[in-house]
Amino acid sequence: MADGIVERSRPRDRILETARDMFHKHGIKGVGVDAITEAAGTNKMTLYRHFESKDELIVECLRANAAKAGAMWDAFEAEFPGDKLAQLHAWVRKAAAMLNADGRGCDMANAAAELTEPDHPARLVIKELKEAQRERLVTLCRDAGIGQAELLADTLSLLLEGARVSVQTVGSEGPSTQFVR
């Protein structure tokens, strides 16, 4: 195993999963392609055969994270079919549980903070995911019969984003404990 990745998986998948893990743990700018290829048990030629650049690899990692987030929403729907309020409660519980998972916060928000160039291709992926998550949360609140659905969805989103930053800066014993309750 290389950083938790099965070495016999396809090279592209191995590189992608290794990069996702390393970007999450060390930040995008804290990891170079040399470190990724070494941890993935491959070489730069193989990486560049599958990804045109580090930026393309970053985009693909963020797309994989977005797919994982979409699967989470699908799991809520499957677990509580037709019960929008239960799905909303499940989202809040999952968000609270993820706050203290490792203290690294949201990969999308972390990437947005690191990738300050407005035309970086990953910024569009980040924007699209955040907008899709907001729309999904607004729709869920609305379908659950909650008045002022947009206000509640935005408030929950802002509380979660703030709680993530709180965990990163002062730890899990800081103000983020209020979100978890």
N, C-alpha and C positions, 0 to 999 in steps of 0.2 A: 504494500500500500504506500502511496505517496500523498501525505497530508490528508488521509482519509479517503482517497480516491482509488478505486480498484484499477490496478495497472493494466488489466486485460481489456478494459473498455476501449471503444474506438478512440483514436487519437484526438479527434475534434471534441468529442464529449469529455474526454479526460482533461484537455486543455481548458475547456469552458468551465467545468466544475472546479478545477483547481484555481482558475482565475477568480471565479465567484467567491470561493472560500478565502483566498488571499486578499482580494479587494475588501471583503467584509472585515477581515481581521486587522489589516494594515493600512487600508485606504488605497484609493486608486493611484495617487501620486507616490505612495510609499512602496509600490511594487513595480518592478521592471519586467520586461519580457524574459530576461535571463533567469530571474528567480521563478517565474511561472513555468518556463520550460523545464527547468531542473526539477521542480516539485512534481511536475506532471510526468516526469520520466521520458521526455522527448527532447527535441531540439528546435532552434529558431526556424529552420527551414520548414519543418512540419507545421509550426504555428502559423507562419506566413503563407503556407499553402492553403490553410483553412480560413485565415483572417487576414485581410489586406494590410491591417495596421493594428496597433494597440487600441486606437480609437474604435475600430470596428469590433474588436474583442470586448471592449467596454460596453458598447451598444448591445451586443449579443448577450452579455451577462445581465444587463438591466432588463432586456426583453425576457430573459428566463425568469428573473425575479418578478416581473409583471405577470407572467403566466402562472407563477406560484401563487401570487396574490389573487388572481382570477379563480384559481382552483379552490382557494380558501372560501371565497364567496359561494362557489358552487357547492361546497361541502355544507355550508350553512343551509342552503336551500334544500339539499338532499336530507339533512338531518331533521329539519323542521318544515316539511313541505306545506306551503300555504299559510304558515304561521309567521307573518312578517315581524311581529313584535318579538317572538322567540329568536328569529334570525338576528334582529338588532341586538338583543341581549347577548347572543352568542358572539357577535362581532366585538362588543364591548369586553366580554370576558377574555376573548382571544387576544385583543389588543393589550389588555392589562397583563395577561400572562407573558406576552412577548416583550413587555417593557424590561423585565429583569432577566431575560434569557441570557444575555451576555454583555449587556451594557454598551453595545456598539450602535444601537439605534437603527434607524431606517436607512437601508442601503441607498435608496433613491435620494433622500434628503442629504445624506453624506456626500453622494456623488455631485449633487447640485452645489454643495458648498465648496467642493474641490475643483469642479470644472467651471470656472468663472467666465470662460470665453462664451459670449452669447450665441455664437454660431457653432459651438461644439455639437456634433451629431447626437450625442447622448442627451443633451438638454431637451430635445424634442420628445424622446422616449420618456423622460422623467415627467415632463409637462403633460403628456398624453395619459400616463398612468395616474397622476395626481388628479387630473380632471375626470377621468373615468371612475376613480374611487369616490370622488365627491358626488358625481352624478348617481352612482350606485347607492351611496348612503342617503342622499336626498330622496331617491325613489323609494328606498326601503322605509324611511321615516314616513313618507307620504302614504305609502301602501299600508303601513301599520296604523294609519288613522291619526297620526300625530299632527296637531295644529302647528303651524310655523315650521314645517319640515325642513326648509332650507336653513333656518336659523339654528335648529337643533343639530343638523348634520354639520354645519360649519363650526358650531361650538364644540361638538365632539371631536372633530378633526383638529381644531386648534388646541384643545386640551391634550389630545394624544401627542401632537407634535411637540408641544411644550413639555409634556411629561418625558418624552424621549430625550430632549435636550437636558432636562433636569437630571435624568439618570446618568447621562454622559458627563455632566459637569460636577455634580455633587454626590452622585451615587444613589443607590436604591432607597436609602433612608431619608432622602430629601423630600421636596414637595410632590414628587411623583407618586408617593404613597397614597395621596388623595385620589388619584385616578384609579388605583388598584382597588380601593374600597368599593 
